Amino acid sequence: MNDHPTTLPCARERHPVSSPARWARSPLDYHAHLLLPQGEHPPGVLKARCGELLTTGVTQHDQPLPGLTCQRCHLIFLADSDVWGPREE
């Protein structure tokens, strides 16, 4: 029997902690960072999943940005995007 769903679950069903994914480019290191979900930021700043703090004035995006990307945020994004979970060998 196939244990995989026939349709992909939406991101909110897969990982409610990290959805919807929002990205922003840091003006300090010029890397794109994956932001924490809305409501989980310290007062007055935006916090990335890697721990980087960004000003609230940065432009937020729904998809990863081209160019430099924070490697820690990218790995977290890939782990959160894994629809099927761990592979069975």
Summary of the structure (lengths in Angstrom):
residues: 89
radius of gyration: 14.7
end to end distance: 16.1
largest distance: 50.7
contacts: 209
relative contact order: 0.22
helix: 17%
strand: 19%
